[in-house]
C-alpha cells in the first residue's frame, strides 16, 4: 500500500459554469486510486450558509443524501459512496453554515480571547481543521479528495479556496495537489473547440494564489493533441496533465475514460504514492452489463418533484445498478402524482411494467400516489414503495381492504378518524426543522419465509431513514388480519419497517430509503427484485396481448 507518513490531499475545483460534474469526476478519481489499493476518503465543501441541505426544497438543491450516522448531506456524497463502495460519515460534508456556526459559537464562549474575529485567519482556520479531521480520526487514510462546491469567482467559495491555498503553502512535503475542472465548448458553426473559457477560469484561480497541477476539461468532442498543448501552454501545465472529460452515456464509464487518459498514473507520480497496479476488471464488466442489456422494461416513478430529476438521483442510479444485475435497460416513466387524480391512474399506469412510489413531504399530490398504489395493487403490477410510498400503501389498504374509509396520515389530515400513519412519539415535542427527523441507519428484523427474506437473503438488515411519521401500531392487528404482512420490524422501537402482500406478483414497501445503499457492483436487493418482477410482468403482458390478437384473428 502507500508508504505515506502524511495523508495526501487532492483538491478539486471548478470553473466557467456550474454542474460540470465535479462530484462525478472527483468520485471517479477516488475509485481509480482505491483500485490501486489505497485507502481513500472524500469531502464536499459547500459554500451555502445552510448548516446542511436537510431544510432545503428539492427543487432548489436536489436530493438530500443521508449517511449511516444520520447526516443530511449533498447529493455528491451519494456519488462518492457509490464509486468508492464506502460508507462515509458526517465529516465528509462541510458547509459555510457549519463553519460560521462553529466560529460564532467559539467567539461567544470567549475562545478567541477577545480577538477581532475575521474570515482570515479564523474562518479559514476552521475550514482547514474540518478538512484535516478525517486524516486525524482515520489514521490509515492515504488520500483525502476534497471537492470545493461552486465555481471560481463565486464570493461564497472564496474562504474555502483561500483555506486550501494556505494548506498547500503550509505543506513542505508536497502532499497536496490541485485539479481544476473546466469547460471546453464546441461550436458547431466553426467546428472548433474553444479553449478561452478554460484559460480565463485558470487565470481567475491563479489570481487567488492557486496553480492547478492537472486540468480536467469537460467537452462534447475529443481534445486533440494540439488543443491539449494549447491549453497547457496558456495554463502553465504540461499537455499530459490536460485530461479530457467527454460526455458519457453512463457516468460509471468516466473512471474508465480517466484511466485511458492515464490520470491515475499521473496522480501516483505527482503525489509519490507507492501502490499496486490498477485492477478495474470487475468495474468494467459491471459497466458493460449496464450498456449491453438483453431486456427492456418501463418502470413508473410517481412523485411530485419529477421536474427536477436530481431530487431522485439515488433512485435513478439504483435502477441503473439493478438493471445491470438483471441485464435489463430500465426506462423510467415520470408520472406527476397530482395528475393521477385529475386524469385517472389508468392514463399513466396501464402500460408500465412496475411502479415505484418514492419518499416526499407535504400533502400535495398524496391522493394521486394513493390512487396509483391502488391501481397497481388491484391490477397485479409489481410495486415498490419507499418511505412515504409505504405510508401511501398502508393508507390505501386500510381504506379499501380493511373498510376504514377515512383512513389517512395525521400529517395530511390531523383530524382523521383513522390515523393509520401518525407522528412518532419522540417527534411530538420537536420544533426545530434541521436534523431532527428519524435519521440514519437502523436495524430491522425480517420475518423468515417472506418476500423480504427472499430478496435480502438475511433476517437482520440495516437501512437508512429520513422521516417523522410511522405506521400506527394501534392499527397493525387490523391490517394484518386483512392480509397485509408486516415483514420487517425495528424491534427496539416496535416500528414497522417493511410491508408486503403475499398474494401479489411483487408488492413490497420499506419505511427506509434503500436507494441510498445501492452500489454499481452491489445493487440493492429491493431494486433488483422489482426489475426482475418487471421483466416477468412485461412477458406476461405481451403473451396476453398475443393471445388476444390470435383470438381476434380466429
Secondary structure as GFF3:
##gff-version 3
##sequence-region A 1 554
A	DSSP	beta_strand	8	14	.	.	.	ID=ss1
A	DSSP	alpha_helix	22	34	.	.	.	ID=ss2
A	DSSP	beta_strand	40	46	.	.	.	ID=ss3
A	DSSP	three_ten_helix	53	55	.	.	.	ID=ss4
A	DSSP	alpha_helix	58	61	.	.	.	ID=ss5
A	DSSP	beta_strand	65	66	.	.	.	ID=ss6
A	DSSP	beta_strand	72	73	.	.	.	ID=ss7
A	DSSP	alpha_helix	76	84	.	.	.	ID=ss8
A	DSSP	three_ten_helix	90	92	.	.	.	ID=ss9
A	DSSP	beta_strand	93	95	.	.	.	ID=ss10
A	DSSP	alpha_helix	96	108	.	.	.	ID=ss11
A	DSSP	pi_helix	119	123	.	.	.	ID=ss12
A	DSSP	alpha_helix	124	137	.	.	.	ID=ss13
A	DSSP	beta_strand	143	148	.	.	.	ID=ss14
A	DSSP	alpha_helix	158	169	.	.	.	ID=ss15
A	DSSP	beta_strand	176	183	.	.	.	ID=ss16
A	DSSP	beta_strand	186	187	.	.	.	ID=ss17
A	DSSP	beta_strand	192	193	.	.	.	ID=ss18
A	DSSP	alpha_helix	196	208	.	.	.	ID=ss19
A	DSSP	beta_strand	214	219	.	.	.	ID=ss20
A	DSSP	alpha_helix	225	235	.	.	.	ID=ss21
A	DSSP	three_ten_helix	239	241	.	.	.	ID=ss22
A	DSSP	beta_strand	242	246	.	.	.	ID=ss23
A	DSSP	alpha_helix	253	260	.	.	.	ID=ss24
A	DSSP	alpha_helix	263	271	.	.	.	ID=ss25
A	DSSP	alpha_helix	281	291	.	.	.	ID=ss26
A	DSSP	beta_strand	295	303	.	.	.	ID=ss27
A	DSSP	three_ten_helix	309	312	.	.	.	ID=ss28
A	DSSP	alpha_helix	313	325	.	.	.	ID=ss29
A	DSSP	beta_strand	328	336	.	.	.	ID=ss30
A	DSSP	alpha_helix	337	343	.	.	.	ID=ss31
A	DSSP	alpha_helix	346	349	.	.	.	ID=ss32
A	DSSP	beta_strand	354	357	.	.	.	ID=ss33
A	DSSP	alpha_helix	366	378	.	.	.	ID=ss34
A	DSSP	beta_strand	382	386	.	.	.	ID=ss35
A	DSSP	alpha_helix	388	400	.	.	.	ID=ss36
A	DSSP	beta_strand	407	409	.	.	.	ID=ss37
A	DSSP	beta_strand	418	423	.	.	.	ID=ss38
A	DSSP	three_ten_helix	425	427	.	.	.	ID=ss39
A	DSSP	beta_strand	438	446	.	.	.	ID=ss40
A	DSSP	alpha_helix	451	456	.	.	.	ID=ss41
A	DSSP	beta_strand	460	467	.	.	.	ID=ss42
A	DSSP	beta_strand	469	471	.	.	.	ID=ss43
A	DSSP	three_ten_helix	473	475	.	.	.	ID=ss44
A	DSSP	alpha_helix	476	481	.	.	.	ID=ss45
A	DSSP	beta_strand	485	490	.	.	.	ID=ss46
A	DSSP	beta_strand	495	500	.	.	.	ID=ss47
A	DSSP	beta_strand	507	510	.	.	.	ID=ss48
A	DSSP	three_ten_helix	514	517	.	.	.	ID=ss49
A	DSSP	alpha_helix	525	553	.	.	.	ID=ss50
###
